[in-house]
Amino acid sequence: MEREQLADFLRRRREAIRPAEVGLTDGPRRRAAGLRREEVAMLAGMSVDYVVRLEQGRSSQPSVQLLGALARALRLSDDERDHLFHLAGHRPPPADGLAGLARAGLIRMLDLLGDTPAVVLSDLGEFLAQNRMAVLLMGDHTGLTGDRRYLVYRWFTEEAVRGIHPPEEQEHHARQLVADLRAVAGRRSGDPVVARLVERLLAASADFRRLWAEHEVAVRRTDRKSMMHQRVGRLVMDCTTLVTPDQGQQLLVFTPVGDEARERLELLRVLGTEDFPTGDVRDRRP
């Protein structure tokens, strides 16, 4: 680990980013153009004290998970991210999109989308990054471990995950997930990660076994789905999927359909993460 070089690199990258690039306002009292240390800490989900110690060359070796969080917070390019890992004494993650780190270009697109919900997924359905509106709309699904990090696994093993869609749409979404996994399994034939995931799903879910046996294949492109939100009710959303050239990661963008969905999404933005009365509010009108 090269502490002094790591400290210099992190400090210079922080100072080079304007707050608007990460969805923050400049504010009237900002003396420097770059991010503050507390802003980096907030974006990376770590303590301000640890960011200070990193920049002063006084920290212990950061973990791979912390480096990934810093790379996302500082909007590092793939080359810069690899350099960060080298300085910290770790092997850089592979460039195939399967290491749990969203591509820098996709992170920048999340920033630009602002109040439009959007997420970055791996081709196996791992949530690699979400913007604020996506978290408000569907919850924070980043940072999960084990089989739970795969959306398709949670769908077939956790009833609460299916509950975000009305019952009449659940079969359609289940078929989509399985058909998409079929496409990934064909594209990554022989990959033990995919093979073991399919084996565990076959063992865990009769519904998955039924749909897998039908051998439907389809890569997600566009879709319309209803999302049941306990705070603002039902939102009908169009989902557009943009896929990286190597098909390793996807950017999913959710746009409201009709005035009612737009109004409810705006209400959700205004409510933010404030406390909200408990109870089922699916039938309430905003």
Sine and cosine of phi, psi and omega as CSV:
sin_phi,cos_phi,sin_psi,cos_psi,sin_omega,cos_omega
0.00,0.00,0.77,-0.64,0.00,-1.00
-0.97,-0.24,1.00,0.02,-0.16,-0.99
-0.88,0.48,-0.71,0.70,-0.06,-1.00
-0.91,0.41,-0.68,0.74,0.02,-1.00
-0.92,0.39,-0.64,0.77,0.05,-1.00
-0.89,0.47,-0.70,0.71,0.00,-1.00
-0.88,0.48,-0.70,0.71,-0.01,-1.00
-0.90,0.43,-0.68,0.73,-0.02,-1.00
-0.89,0.45,-0.72,0.69,-0.01,-1.00
-0.90,0.44,-0.67,0.74,-0.01,-1.00
-0.90,0.43,-0.68,0.73,-0.02,-1.00
-0.94,0.35,-0.60,0.80,0.03,-1.00
-0.92,0.38,-0.64,0.77,0.03,-1.00
-0.89,0.46,-0.68,0.73,-0.05,-1.00
-0.95,0.32,-0.33,0.94,-0.05,-1.00
-1.00,0.06,-0.21,0.98,-0.08,-1.00
-0.99,-0.13,0.78,-0.63,0.09,-1.00
-0.99,0.14,0.57,-0.82,-0.02,-1.00
-0.82,0.57,-0.60,0.80,-0.02,-1.00
-0.87,0.48,-0.45,0.89,0.00,-1.00
-0.93,0.37,-0.35,0.94,0.00,-1.00
-0.89,-0.46,0.31,0.95,0.09,-1.00
0.99,0.14,0.32,0.95,0.03,-1.00
-0.95,-0.31,0.42,-0.91,0.03,-1.00
-1.00,0.03,0.48,-0.88,0.00,-1.00
-0.91,0.42,-0.67,0.74,-0.01,-1.00
0.98,0.21,0.50,-0.87,-0.08,-1.00
-0.96,0.28,-0.37,0.93,-0.11,-0.99
-0.97,-0.23,0.19,0.98,-0.03,-1.00
-0.97,0.24,0.86,-0.51,-0.04,-1.00
-1.00,0.02,-0.46,0.89,-0.01,-1.00
-0.89,-0.45,0.40,-0.91,-0.07,-1.00
-0.97,0.26,-0.44,0.90,-0.10,-1.00
-0.99,0.16,-0.12,-0.99,0.03,-1.00
-0.98,0.19,0.47,-0.88,0.16,-0.99
-0.99,0.14,0.35,-0.94,0.01,-1.00
-0.88,0.47,-0.63,0.78,-0.01,-1.00
-0.92,0.40,-0.48,0.88,0.05,-1.00
-0.95,0.31,-0.65,0.76,0.09,-1.00
-0.88,0.47,-0.68,0.73,0.01,-1.00
-0.87,0.50,-0.69,0.73,0.01,-1.00
-0.89,0.45,-0.73,0.69,-0.03,-1.00
-0.91,0.41,-0.54,0.84,-0.05,-1.00
-1.00,-0.05,-0.16,0.99,0.01,-1.00
0.95,0.32,0.64,0.77,0.02,-1.00
-0.70,-0.72,0.11,-0.99,-0.06,-1.00
-0.98,0.21,0.49,-0.87,0.06,-1.00
-0.89,0.46,-0.61,0.79,-0.01,-1.00
-0.87,0.50,-0.62,0.78,-0.01,-1.00
-0.94,0.35,-0.62,0.78,0.06,-1.00
-0.88,0.47,-0.67,0.74,0.03,-1.00
-0.87,0.49,-0.72,0.70,-0.02,-1.00
-0.91,0.41,-0.59,0.81,0.07,-1.00
-0.88,0.47,-0.71,0.70,-0.04,-1.00
-0.95,0.30,-0.31,0.95,0.03,-1.00
-0.99,-0.17,0.06,1.00,0.02,-1.00
0.94,0.35,0.47,0.88,-0.05,-1.00
-0.92,-0.39,0.11,0.99,-0.12,-0.99
-1.00,0.01,0.31,-0.95,0.22,-0.98
-0.96,0.27,0.13,-0.99,-0.02,-1.00
-0.91,0.43,0.85,-0.53,0.02,-1.00
-0.94,0.35,0.52,-0.85,0.01,-1.00
-0.97,0.25,0.22,-0.97,0.07,-1.00
-0.86,0.51,-0.63,0.78,-0.01,-1.00
-0.90,0.43,-0.67,0.74,0.02,-1.00
-0.91,0.41,-0.63,0.78,0.03,-1.00
-0.90,0.43,-0.64,0.77,0.06,-1.00
-0.88,0.47,-0.65,0.76,0.03,-1.00
-0.91,0.42,-0.65,0.76,0.04,-1.00
-0.91,0.42,-0.64,0.77,0.02,-1.00
-0.88,0.48,-0.64,0.77,0.03,-1.00
-0.94,0.35,-0.69,0.72,-0.05,-1.00
-0.89,0.46,-0.62,0.79,-0.06,-1.00
-1.00,-0.03,0.05,1.00,0.05,-1.00
0.82,0.57,0.73,0.69,-0.03,-1.00
-0.95,0.30,0.59,-0.80,0.14,-0.99
-0.94,0.33,0.17,-0.99,0.02,-1.00
-0.86,0.51,-0.66,0.75,0.02,-1.00
-0.91,0.41,-0.67,0.74,0.01,-1.00
-0.92,0.40,-0.63,0.78,0.03,-1.00
-0.88,0.47,-0.70,0.72,0.03,-1.00
-0.88,0.47,-0.64,0.77,0.03,-1.00
-0.89,0.46,-0.66,0.75,0.04,-1.00
-0.86,0.52,-0.71,0.70,0.00,-1.00
-0.90,0.43,-0.67,0.75,0.02,-1.00
-0.87,0.49,-0.72,0.69,-0.02,-1.00
-0.88,0.47,-0.55,0.84,-0.02,-1.00
-1.00,0.09,0.00,1.00,0.06,-1.00
0.99,0.12,0.39,0.92,0.02,-1.00
-0.89,-0.45,0.43,-0.90,0.12,-0.99
-0.96,0.27,0.76,-0.65,0.03,-1.00
-0.88,0.48,0.53,-0.85,0.04,-1.00
-0.91,0.41,0.42,-0.91,0.02,-1.00
-0.90,0.44,0.38,-0.93,-0.08,-1.00
-1.00,-0.02,0.32,0.95,-0.06,-1.00
-1.00,-0.08,0.12,0.99,0.07,-1.00
0.99,0.14,0.11,0.99,-0.10,-1.00
-0.96,-0.27,0.15,0.99,-0.11,-0.99
-1.00,-0.08,0.15,0.99,0.03,-1.00
0.99,0.14,0.25,0.97,0.02,-1.00
-0.88,-0.48,0.83,-0.55,0.03,-1.00
-0.94,0.35,0.59,-0.81,0.04,-1.00
-0.88,0.47,0.59,-0.81,-0.06,-1.00
-0.85,0.52,-0.65,0.76,0.00,-1.00
-0.89,0.45,-0.60,0.80,0.02,-1.00
-0.94,0.33,-0.58,0.82,0.06,-1.00
-0.89,0.46,-0.67,0.75,0.02,-1.00
-0.90,0.44,-0.59,0.81,0.04,-1.00
-0.91,0.41,-0.61,0.79,0.09,-1.00
-0.85,0.52,-0.70,0.72,0.02,-1.00
-0.87,0.49,-0.70,0.71,-0.06,-1.00
-0.93,0.37,-0.45,0.89,-0.04,-1.00
-0.96,0.29,-0.31,0.95,0.13,-0.99
0.84,0.54,-0.92,-0.39,-0.09,-1.00
-1.00,0.04,0.19,0.98,0.10,-0.99
-1.00,-0.08,0.86,-0.50,-0.03,-1.00
-0.87,0.49,0.71,-0.71,0.00,-1.00
-0.42,-0.91,0.53,-0.85,0.01,-1.00
-0.68,-0.74,0.41,-0.91,0.13,-0.99
-0.93,-0.36,0.82,-0.58,0.01,-1.00
-0.89,-0.46,0.49,-0.87,0.25,-0.97
-0.97,0.24,0.15,-0.99,-0.02,-1.00
-0.93,0.36,-0.25,0.97,0.09,-1.00
-0.99,-0.11,0.13,0.99,0.08,-1.00
1.00,0.06,0.38,0.92,0.12,-0.99
-0.99,0.15,0.74,-0.67,0.05,-1.00
-0.98,0.22,0.96,-0.27,-0.03,-1.00
-1.00,0.01,-0.47,0.88,0.01,-1.00
-0.29,-0.96,0.52,-0.85,0.09,-1.00
-0.67,-0.75,0.59,-0.81,0.16,-0.99
-1.00,0.09,0.11,-0.99,-0.11,-0.99
-0.84,0.54,-0.67,0.74,-0.05,-1.00
-0.93,0.38,-0.55,0.84,0.05,-1.00
-0.92,0.40,-0.61,0.79,0.05,-1.00
-0.90,0.43,-0.68,0.73,0.03,-1.00
-0.90,0.43,-0.58,0.81,-0.07,-1.00
-0.97,0.24,-0.68,0.74,-0.15,-0.99
-0.77,-0.63,0.04,1.00,-0.04,-1.00
1.00,0.01,0.24,-0.97,-0.01,-1.00
-1.00,0.01,0.91,-0.42,-0.02,-1.00
-0.93,-0.36,0.19,0.98,0.06,-1.00
-0.99,0.12,0.36,-0.93,0.09,-1.00
0.99,0.16,0.09,1.00,0.05,-1.00
-0.96,0.28,0.43,-0.90,-0.03,-1.00
-0.82,-0.58,0.20,-0.98,0.02,-1.00
0.90,0.44,-0.42,-0.91,-0.01,-1.00
-0.91,0.42,-0.38,0.93,-0.05,-1.00
-0.92,0.40,-0.29,0.96,0.01,-1.00
-0.96,0.29,-0.24,0.97,0.02,-1.00
-1.00,-0.06,0.85,-0.53,-0.02,-1.00
-0.85,0.53,-0.66,0.75,-0.03,-1.00
-0.88,0.47,-0.58,0.81,0.02,-1.00
-0.94,0.35,-0.71,0.71,0.02,-1.00
-0.89,0.47,-0.62,0.78,-0.03,-1.00
-0.85,0.52,-0.69,0.72,-0.10,-0.99
-1.00,-0.01,-0.08,1.00,-0.02,-1.00
-0.84,-0.55,-0.18,0.98,-0.03,-1.00
-0.78,-0.63,0.93,-0.38,-0.06,-1.00
-0.87,0.48,-0.57,0.82,-0.04,-1.00
-0.88,0.47,-0.52,0.86,-0.01,-1.00
-0.92,0.40,-0.64,0.77,0.02,-1.00
-0.93,0.36,-0.41,0.91,-0.08,-1.00
-0.92,0.40,-0.20,0.98,0.03,-1.00
-0.94,0.35,-0.32,0.95,0.04,-1.00
-0.93,-0.37,0.56,-0.83,0.01,-1.00
-0.89,0.45,0.44,-0.90,-0.08,-1.00
-0.81,0.58,-0.60,0.80,-0.06,-1.00
-0.94,0.35,-0.24,0.97,0.01,-1.00
-0.97,-0.24,-0.13,0.99,-0.15,-0.99
-0.92,0.39,-0.61,0.80,0.03,-1.00
-0.89,0.46,-0.66,0.75,0.02,-1.00
-0.87,0.50,-0.72,0.69,-0.03,-1.00
-0.93,0.36,-0.58,0.81,0.05,-1.00
-0.88,0.47,-0.69,0.72,0.01,-1.00
-0.90,0.44,-0.64,0.77,0.04,-1.00
-0.87,0.49,-0.72,0.69,-0.03,-1.00
-0.89,0.46,-0.68,0.74,-0.02,-1.00
-0.94,0.35,-0.66,0.75,0.02,-1.00
-0.90,0.44,-0.61,0.79,0.04,-1.00
-0.92,0.38,-0.66,0.75,0.04,-1.00
-0.90,0.44,-0.58,0.81,0.08,-1.00
-0.86,0.50,-0.68,0.73,0.01,-1.00
-0.90,0.44,-0.66,0.75,0.02,-1.00
-0.91,0.42,-0.68,0.74,-0.01,-1.00
-0.89,0.46,-0.59,0.81,0.05,-1.00
-0.94,0.34,-0.67,0.74,-0.02,-1.00
-0.93,0.37,-0.57,0.82,-0.02,-1.00
-0.94,-0.33,0.68,0.73,-0.02,-1.00
-0.82,0.57,0.75,-0.66,-0.01,-1.00
1.00,0.03,-0.10,1.00,0.01,-1.00
-0.96,0.27,0.88,-0.48,-0.05,-1.00
-0.91,0.42,-0.46,0.89,0.02,-1.00
-0.89,0.46,-0.71,0.70,0.00,-1.00
-0.94,0.35,-0.70,0.72,-0.04,-1.00
-0.87,0.49,-0.67,0.74,-0.02,-1.00
-0.94,0.35,-0.59,0.81,0.05,-1.00
-0.88,0.47,-0.71,0.70,0.02,-1.00
-0.88,0.47,-0.68,0.73,0.01,-1.00
-0.86,0.50,-0.69,0.73,-0.03,-1.00
-0.93,0.36,-0.59,0.81,0.05,-1.00
-0.93,0.38,-0.65,0.76,0.04,-1.00
-0.88,0.48,-0.59,0.81,0.01,-1.00
-0.97,0.24,-0.46,0.89,-0.15,-0.99
-1.00,-0.05,-0.43,0.90,-0.21,-0.98
-0.65,-0.76,0.84,-0.55,0.09,-1.00
-0.92,0.38,-0.61,0.80,0.03,-1.00
-0.88,0.47,-0.67,0.74,0.04,-1.00
-0.89,0.45,-0.68,0.73,0.01,-1.00
-0.85,0.52,-0.65,0.76,0.00,-1.00
-0.89,0.46,-0.74,0.67,-0.05,-1.00
-0.96,0.29,-0.59,0.81,0.02,-1.00
-0.89,0.46,-0.59,0.81,-0.02,-1.00
-0.92,0.38,-0.36,0.93,0.00,-1.00
-0.98,0.20,-0.25,0.97,0.12,-0.99
0.83,0.55,0.66,0.75,0.12,-0.99
-0.99,0.17,0.64,-0.77,-0.03,-1.00
-0.77,-0.64,0.79,-0.61,0.04,-1.00
-0.25,-0.97,0.77,-0.64,0.09,-1.00
-1.00,0.04,0.72,-0.70,-0.01,-1.00
-0.89,0.45,0.75,-0.66,0.06,-1.00
-0.82,-0.57,-0.92,0.39,0.04,-1.00
-0.71,-0.71,0.44,-0.90,-0.01,-1.00
-0.29,-0.96,0.41,-0.91,0.13,-0.99
-0.88,-0.47,0.77,-0.64,-0.07,-1.00
-0.63,-0.78,0.51,-0.86,0.11,-0.99
-0.99,-0.11,0.71,-0.70,-0.02,-1.00
-0.86,-0.52,0.83,-0.56,-0.05,-1.00
-1.00,-0.05,0.91,-0.41,-0.04,-1.00
-0.92,-0.39,0.77,-0.64,-0.10,-1.00
-0.93,0.37,-0.27,0.96,-0.05,-1.00
-0.99,-0.13,-0.58,0.82,-0.11,-0.99
-0.82,-0.58,-0.02,1.00,0.06,-1.00
1.00,-0.08,-0.43,-0.90,-0.11,-0.99
-1.00,0.07,0.76,-0.65,0.06,-1.00
-0.85,-0.53,0.80,-0.59,0.09,-1.00
-1.00,-0.04,0.84,-0.54,-0.12,-0.99
-0.78,-0.62,0.66,-0.75,0.21,-0.98
-1.00,0.04,0.70,-0.71,0.01,-1.00
-0.90,-0.45,0.88,-0.47,0.04,-1.00
-0.95,-0.33,0.73,-0.68,-0.05,-1.00
-0.93,-0.38,0.82,-0.57,0.11,-0.99
-0.95,-0.33,0.78,-0.62,-0.11,-0.99
-0.93,-0.37,0.69,-0.73,0.06,-1.00
-0.91,0.41,0.40,-0.92,-0.06,-1.00
-0.81,0.58,-0.57,0.82,0.01,-1.00
-1.00,0.06,0.04,1.00,0.02,-1.00
0.89,0.46,0.33,0.95,-0.01,-1.00
-0.99,0.13,-0.44,0.90,0.01,-1.00
-0.67,-0.74,0.38,-0.92,-0.03,-1.00
-0.73,-0.69,0.61,-0.80,0.16,-0.99
-0.96,-0.29,0.88,-0.48,0.04,-1.00
-0.97,-0.25,0.82,-0.57,-0.03,-1.00
-0.89,-0.45,0.78,-0.62,-0.05,-1.00
-0.94,-0.33,0.85,-0.53,0.02,-1.00
-0.86,-0.52,0.67,-0.74,-0.05,-1.00
-0.95,0.33,0.56,-0.83,0.02,-1.00
-0.96,-0.29,0.91,-0.42,0.04,-1.00
1.00,0.05,0.24,-0.97,-0.07,-1.00
-0.91,0.42,-0.65,0.76,-0.05,-1.00
-0.88,0.47,-0.71,0.70,0.00,-1.00
-0.91,0.42,-0.63,0.78,0.03,-1.00
-0.89,0.46,-0.68,0.73,0.00,-1.00
-0.90,0.43,-0.65,0.76,-0.02,-1.00
-0.94,0.34,-0.59,0.80,0.06,-1.00
-0.92,0.40,-0.63,0.78,0.05,-1.00
-0.91,0.41,-0.64,0.77,0.07,-1.00
-0.87,0.49,-0.66,0.75,0.02,-1.00
-0.89,0.45,-0.64,0.77,0.04,-1.00
-0.89,0.46,-0.68,0.74,-0.02,-1.00
-0.93,0.37,-0.67,0.75,0.00,-1.00
-0.90,0.43,-0.58,0.81,-0.01,-1.00
0.84,0.54,-0.72,-0.70,-0.02,-1.00
-0.97,-0.26,0.39,0.92,0.05,-1.00
-0.90,0.44,0.40,-0.92,0.10,-1.00
-0.89,0.46,0.62,-0.79,-0.03,-1.00
-0.76,-0.66,0.58,-0.81,0.00,-1.00
-0.80,0.59,0.63,-0.78,0.02,-1.00
-0.97,0.26,0.22,-0.98,0.00,-1.00
0.93,-0.36,0.23,-0.97,-0.04,-1.00
-0.99,0.15,0.87,-0.49,-0.03,-1.00
-0.90,-0.44,0.40,0.92,-0.10,-0.99
-0.90,0.44,-0.48,0.87,-0.05,-1.00
-0.99,-0.15,0.06,1.00,0.01,-1.00
-0.97,0.23,0.57,-0.82,0.10,-0.99
-1.00,-0.09,0.77,-0.64,0.02,-1.00
-0.93,0.36,0.00,0.00,0.00,0.00
